[in-house]
Amino acid sequence: MTVLPLLITGCGELKDSESVSSEDSAPNELIQISVTSVARAERPSNLSVKSRAGTSDIGITTSGKATAADREATKLSPEVSGWDTERLSALAYKKLGQLGGSSEQADFGGLLSNDFKSSALVATNFKESSLPGGIRIHEGSVFPSTEKTLEQELASLRSRVGGGSVIRFKPVGVGQQSEDGGRFTTKVLVEVVGGHSNGAAAQVDAVWQCSWLGTSSPKLTRISVKSYREVHSPGALFKDATLSAFKNAPSFARQMMHGIGYWSQRLTRVDDMEIMGHHGIAVGDVNGDGLDDVYACDGGGLPNRLYIQSPDGTVTDQSAAAQVDFLEASRSALIVDLDNDGDQDLVVATVALILFAENDGTGKFTLRGGHSGSSGPYSMAAADFDSDGDLDVYVTGYGKRRDSVSGAQGFEASSPIPYNDAKNGGRNLLLANHGAFRFSDVTGSVGLDENNTRWSFAAAWEDYDQDGDVDLYVVNDFGRNNFYRNDGGKFQDIAAELGVEDMAAGMSASWGDHNGDGKLDLYVGNMFSAAGKRVTYQRKFDDSRSIDDVAAMQRMARGNSLFQQGSEGAFQDVSEVAGVTMGRWAWSSGFVDLNNDGREDLVVANGYLSNPGADDL
């Protein structure tokens, strides 16, 4: 049996007499919360066929009619939807897979045309640079025609990264050179990863222009290399320490090592287990021992977990002892000192409330209340916006509030319209900290309700103009972002004025000085879409849209953005020059000095639903 707490919200606000002295009349909008323990029997695992023999099957008849989802799914097929360029791109991708196998398995039968030509796959000249830690970067720019066979060129390419190399491809552009589609080209991202027997690691990133002949089983007629870069490291930069760190926390393997697909088959829909898996973490020292601990949020029906670090680097699960293993679906958390008593308190964004819990200094928490003002909380960011000495909390609200009749919320309740500039999302809110765990919604009174319905995913505080108060950048999915300048506790959206609206599928933001000029720059995580980069440049796509809409959709597919701050606070988009757009399906992104050289590097967390194709970039 396991005992997990369940939250029950009260009805109404706390009275001043219940939370503060009568002399202090600061507002408090937190509602009372009581905690009830729920006993659950462990579900049996590895059930045998015999143990299931007593179950019954219920036959469900269908009408045979195609549902709306069925009709939409058919549009994903290029043959059905009439997107011939996507059909050709898929054929080319499959053909290129033949080049990714080991040299011993190379078989180019049916792949190459009789007149196939190629440039050298490895540059004949290199510009070399080095980084601390023995990291070397080689960039090439000259790729002459070669008389070598493709097998020989591929062998030369593989030799640059050592043994056991893997080659992966991603078509990001397709163009038809003849009306019948008999000749077409694909722009392809190429990645070659390998290692040497001494532990050194290497990677090649290149862009190929491939020419093809044929519409049903195309043959490769030419490869032209457009860009090429090698990165060499004397050893692995990072080692996966997950299993060793969590070896003393059995709950981690039982709960966290399973994906959304696993749990979606074991939890009811009412538990708010969403397929997107938007569950954040927070890091901080909750018990005052000088070691960082981890609080991990999870979906409805699964408890949030608090992992306490030991001096040897391992962690133990103290979720129940700390009274923070909430069962409500939780999207994000903050470990911050809310009451200025020197220990780290906890804020958790659940599907029902924003929870505030006070730390007693030893890592045990007491719920002080919850705020119900968010339509559907996602991530949070804390800062002292009004310079009164207390940390305030900004909460992003993605979609609209849950419908009381249907239960739908977010995407289920409404779709973003228009797709590239949606303004029908949920409302973000700023909760002002009045001390003694009293909070109130001041969003409207400080000016943050301006442009405040934009499907927000994340926010980042920073005093970008160095005037002594913190400003706020808000990242939105499906369109333009917000940049609120703080002037003495009052905000104004100046994103358009400074050129940082960045209309894309925004996921995250991070501040840092990327070029060492003493001014803060901004990196925004967006979705890079190979399919979007292909489709939005096709005539069929362009013909049904305005020029502005086409450019906006092309921008959405580009990926991440780096904005460099210049004179007088203006920003310049240097994303493509810096080579930082391709973060794949990016989520969290951050500036961090990985090799202690005094320069801030970038880390991008990416991915989405698992793809059965292991060779996909």
N, C-alpha and C positions, 0 to 999 in steps of 0.2 A: 504494500500500500504506500502511496505517496500522498503527501498533504500539500496542496497548492492553494494559495490565497485567491479569492475572487473579490473583485471590487463591487461595492454597491454604493451608488451615489445617493446623497441625501436630496432633500427637496427644499431649496431656498438658500439664501446667503447666510454666512456666519454673522451673528450679531457682534457689535463691537465688544460687548462684555464677554464674549466667548473667545476672543482672540487677542484683544489689545486692551490697554487701559482706557478708561473713560476720558482721560486728558488728551488722548491722541485720536483725532477724528479722520485719519487718512482712510481713503476708501479701500474696501476689500471685497472683491467679487468671487473669491474662491468659495465653493460649496463644500459642505461636510461630506466626508467619505468614511464609511466603516468597512472593516475587513472581515471576511468570513472564510474560514478554512474549508476546503473541499477535499474529501477523501476520494481517491481514485484507485481502483484496482489496476495493477499492471496488466496490459494486454498480453496474452500469450504470443510468443514468437515462433517462427518456423513450424507452423501448423502442418501436420501431415495430411495426406489425402484422406486417411481413415478418420481423422478427427473432424473432418468436414462432411463426413458422409451423412450426418443427420440434418444438414441444411437443405432447404428447398429452393428450387428455382422458380421465379415468377416470370411467366411469359408476357411480354409487352408487345402489343400489335402496333403497327405504324400505318399511317395513311398512305405512305408511298409518295407523298408530295414533297417536293424540295422546299426546305425552309429558307428563310432569308439568309441564314449563315451559309447554307449549301450554295445558294446562288452567288454569294460574295466569294466563296472559296473557288468557284470555277474561274473567276476572273484572274486568279493567280496563275493560271495556265496560259502561257504565251500563245499556244495554238488556239485556245478558245477566245482570248481577249483580242487577238489580232496584232499582237506586238511581235512582229517578225524579228526585229533586232534583238529582243530578249531571247527568242528561240535560238538565234544564231550565237548569241553570247553563251548560252548554256551548252551548246554543242562544242564551242571552242574551249570552254572550261573543262569539259570532259576529256577532250583530246589532249589538252595540256597536261592533264594528270599522268599521261604516259611518260612525260619527262621527269616526273617527280620520283619515280622508282629508283632503286639502286642501279648502279652502272652494270652490274651483272645481270639484272633483269631487263635491261633496256631493249625495247622492241618497238621500232618506229614504223612497222608495217602498217600501211594505210594512213599514216600521219603526214608524211612529207610528200610534197609534189615532186615531179621529176626535175623541175628547174629550181628547187629550193635553194635559197641563199640566206646567209646570216652574217651579221656583223660579229666581231669578237664579243663573247659574253663577259669577258674580263677586260677592264680598261688597260690600255697600253701605257698610260701615264697616271701618276697619283700625286695628289696633294696630301701631305701627311701632317697630322697634328697629334698631340698627346695630352692626356689628362692625368692627374695624380692617381697613384695606384697602379701605374703601368698600363693604363688603357690607351690604346692607339686607334686612331681613326684614319682611314685611307679613302679619299674621294677621287673618283676617276671621271674623265670627261671626253676621252678620245676612244672611239670604238670603230676601227677600220674594218672593211670587209675581210673575211677570212677564207682561206682555202682549206681549212680543217673541216673534218666532218662534224656533224652536230654531236655525235658521241664524244669526240675529242674535246669540243668546246665545253660540253657539260662536265667532263672529267676535270678540265682545267678550272672550271667554276667551283666544283666541289672541293678541289685541292686547296682552295683559299681558306676553307673553314675546318679542314681536318676530316677525320674519319667519322662514320656514322651520320653523315649529313642528310638533312631532310629539306626538300624543296617544296614550297607551297606557292599557290597562285591565286590571284583575285582580279578578275576582269572589272575595270572601273570605267570603261568607255567602249563604245561600239559604233562603227560607222559603215554604211553601205556605199560601195564605190560603183555599183551598177544597179540599174532599176530592178532587175530580176533578183538581186541579192546574191548573184553568183560570186561576186567578189566583195569582201568586207574586211574590216580591220578591227582589232581589239587592242585597247590600252590595258596593260596588265601589271599589277603590282607583284613583284617576285621577292620571296624571302627564302634565304638559304641559311640553315642553322646547323652547326656541328661543333666538334670538340677534338682536342688532341690528347694523346695518351698521357701527357704530363699534367692534365687537368685544365689546360688553357681552353677558353671558349671563344668562338667567333661567330659572326653573323654578317650576311650580305643582304642589303636591301637595294633593289633595282626596279626600274620601270622599263618594260619592253613594249614596243609597238609590233604587233603580230599581224601579218597579212594572210588572208585565207581565200581559198577557191572552192566553191561548192556550197549547196544549200541543205543537203541531207546528211552527208558525211564529209564535211569540209576537210581540205588538206592544207597544211601549213606551207605557204610559199616563201615567207620571209620573216626574219626576226631582226629588229633594229633596237639596240639598247639606247635608251634616252637618258638614264641617270644611273649612278652606281655608287654605293658606299659600303665600306667594310668597317666593322668594329671588332677589335681584338682585345681580349682581357686575359691576363696571366692566370686567372682562375675564376671560379664561380663567384659572382658578386654577392649573391644571397643563397641561403640554404633554407629549405622548408623545415621549420622547427615546430610545426603544429602538433604532431603526435607526441613529441618529446615534452613540449610545454604543457600539454593537457593530459599527460599520462595518469595524473592523480585526480582527474575529474571525469569519472565514467559517464556522467550525463552528457558530456560534450560529444562523444562518439555516438551515443544513443540518439541524440537530438540533432546536433549541428552537422553531422556527417551525412545526413540524408537530405536530398533535394526537395524542392517544392512538389515535384511529381509524386514522390513517396508519400508525403504527408497529405496531399490533396486526396489520396485514396483512403485515408484513415481518419480524417476529421470532417465534421459536418460543415455545410456551407454557412450555417449560422455563426460559426466560430470566426468568420472573416479571414480565412486563409486564402490569400490572393495569389494568383499565378505569377504576378510580377515580383513578388518577394522583396518588397521595399521595407526592409527591417535594418535599422542602423545600429551603430555601436557608439559607446563613449568610453574614453580612457581617462583615468585620474587616480590619485592616491586616496582611497576612501577610508583607510584605517590609520593613516598618519605614520606609516613605517618607512616612508621615503621611496616606496616602490609603486609603480603604476599598476592599477588594476583595470579590468575590462568589464563593462556592462553591455550585454548583448540583448537586443530586442528580438522578438519573434512574432510569428503569426498567431491569430486567435486560436485558443485551445492548447497552445504550447507555452510553457512558462518562460518569461524572461530570465536571463541568467547573470549572476554576478560572480566573476572569477577573480579570486584574490591571489596575488602573486607572492611566492615564497622567495627567500634569498637565493635559492638555487635556480631560479628562473621558471620553475614549474608553477602551476596554479591549482587551487582547490575551489570547488563550487560552494559558495557561501550564500546562495540565493535565498534559500528558505530562512537561514539564520538571520540574514539581514532584512527579511520581510519585504523583499522586492521582487519575488518571483510571480509577477502579475500574469494573469491568463489572457487579458485583453490584447487584441492585435495592437502591436506597438510599432511605430514607424521610426522613431528617433529618440535620443536621450542626450542629456547634458549632465556632466559632473562638474559642478561649479559651487563656489561659496556664495550662497544667497543671503546669508544673515551676518556676514563679516565676523564670524566667530573662529575663523582659522581652519575649519574643516570643510570638506567638500560635500555639498548636498546634491540631491538628484532631481532632475526634471525628466519626465517621460511623456512623450506624445502618444497617447493611445487613441483608438478609434472612437472612444467616448469622451475623454477629457484630457486636458493637459494636467498631469499629476505633479504635485510638489511634495517632496519628502525631505525631512530634516535629518541630518546626520548627528549622532550623539558623540562623534569623535572617534569611535571605535569601529565604525563601519556598519552600525545598525541604524536603520532608518525608521522614522515615524511619519506617516502621511499627515500633511498639514492642510490638505484640501486639493480641489481640482477646479480648473476653469473650463467652461463648456462653450466658449466663444468661437472656437475654430470650426469651420464647416467640414474639414477633413484634414487634420494636421499631418504634415510630412516632416520636413527637417526644421531644426531650430538653431538660432544663433543668439549668444548672450553678449551684452556690452552695456556700459553705463552711458546711455544716450544723453541723459540730462545732467551729467557730471555732479550727481548728488551723493556719490560714494557707494551706491548699490547697483548690482548687476540687474539689468532688465532683460526680458526675453522676447525675441521676435520669432513668430511661428508662421511658417508658410502653409497655405491651404490650397491644395491642388485643385480638386474638383468641387462640385457643389455639395451641399449638405445632404445627408441621407434622407430620402423621401419616406415620410412616416407611414405611407400606405404600402408602397411596393418594396421598400427597403433598399432601393437602388441608391447608389451614390457615385461620385466621380464620373468615370467613363460610362458606367451603366445608366446614370441619370441623364447625362447630356454629352454630346460630342463637341470637341473644340471647333468653333466656327468663327472666321474662316481658318482653315488648317494652318496657314503660315502667319496668321496675325490674330489669333483667338483672344477674345475679350469676354468670354462667358464662363470663366473658371471660378474657383472659390476665393474667399476673402482671406488675406493675410491679416495678422493682428500683432500689435506691439503691447505686451503686458508690462506695465510700469511697476517697479518694485518699490513699495512704500515702507519697507522694513517689517520685521517680525512676521514674515511670510504673509504679507498682504499685497495683493496684486490687483490691478484693474486695467481694463482695455482703454488705451489712450490713442488708438490708431487714428481716429478721425481728428481729434483735437490737436495733434502734432503734424498733420498734413500727410500722413501715410496712406490715406484712402484715395489719393490721386493714382489713377491707373492701377487699381487694386483688385482686378478680377482676371488675372492672366495665367492661370494654371501654373502656379509657382512650385518649383521643386526645392530650391535652396537659396540661402542668403549668406552674405559675408560682410562683416563690419570692418571698417578701416578708416583712419583719418588720412584720406588720400591727399588732401590739400594742406595738411599739417597746420591747421588753425586751432587745434586743441580740442575739437569734438569729433566723434566718430561718425562717419558717413556709412551709407548702406547700399550695397549692390544686391539686387534680387534677380535670380535666374529663373526664367520661365520656359516651359515647354510650349511648342506651337507658336512661336512668335517672338516679339521684341521684349527685351529685358528692361528693368527699371534701375536707375541709379539716383538715389535720394541724397542730396547734399544736406548736411545738418548745419543749421545756423542757429546756435544757441538753443537747441532742443526743438526747433521747428524744421520741417523737411520740405524739399521741393525736388520733383523728378527732373533731372537734367541729362538723362541718358541720350536723348536725341541731340542736345546741344553739344555734348562731348564726343559724340560718335561711337557710343558703346551700347546701342540698343541690341546689336548682334542678333538679328532675327533668325532663330534656329531652334532646334530641339534641345533647349538648355537643360542641363542636369546639375551643374556645380560651378563654383567660382573659388578662386584663390588669389590672394594678393602677395606680391613679392617684387624685389628689384632685380629683374632678369639681366639687365645690362650694367649694373653697378654704378649708375649715375646719381644715386641717392634719392630717386623718385620712385614711388610705388607703381608697379605695373599690374595688369589684371589678366589672369588666365581663366577662360571659361570652357567648361567641359560640355560638349554637344555630341550628338550622334553622327558618326561618319557612316554614310550609306553608299555602298558600292552600286546597288541597284538604282538609287536616286541619282547618282552621278551619271549613270548610263542613260536612264530614261529621260531626265529633264533636258538633255541636249538633243533629243530626237525631234524631228520635224513634226511627227504626229502629236507629240506633247505640246509643242510650241503653237501649233495651228489653232488650238482651242482656247488659248489664253492670251492675255495682254503681255506686252513686253515686261512690264514691271512685275507681274505675277510669275513669269518664267524665271526672271532673275532672282526673285525671292525664293522660289522653290530650289533653284540651283544652289543658292546660299545655304539652305537648310541641310542639303546633303553633304556640304563641304567638310564638316567636322568641327574640331576645337578651334578656339580663337585666342590669340595673344595680343593684347592691347598695350602698347608702350606709351607711357606718359611723357609728354614733351613740355614745352614752355607753356606757362599760364594754365596748367592743368588739362590741356587738350590731349587727346589720345590718338594714336595712329595704329591701324591694324597691320601688324607685322607678322601675322600668322604664317603665311606662305613663305615669306623670306626666311623665317626662322625654322621652317620645316616641322611645325608642331600641329598641323591640322588633323593628321591621321592618327586619332586615338582609338580607332575602331568604335564599337558601341560604348562610348565613354559614359561613366557615371561620375564618381568622385575624382577630382583632379586637384593636385596640390603642388606648391613650391616647397622644396626641401633640399638641403645641401647633403647629398648622399655620400660624397667622398671627401668631405671636410676641406674643400679647397677655397672656401669663402664665396663660392658662386652657387646660386640657387638653381637646382635642377628641377625637373618635372616628373611627377609620378601620376599615372592615370590608371584607375581601376576600370576595367571594361568587361563586356560580356553580356549575355542575356540567356535565353533558353538554350539548353544544350543542343548542339548540332551533331547529328550522327556522322557527319563528314569530318574525319580527323585531319584531313589535308586542307581544310578551309582556313584562310586567313581571317 
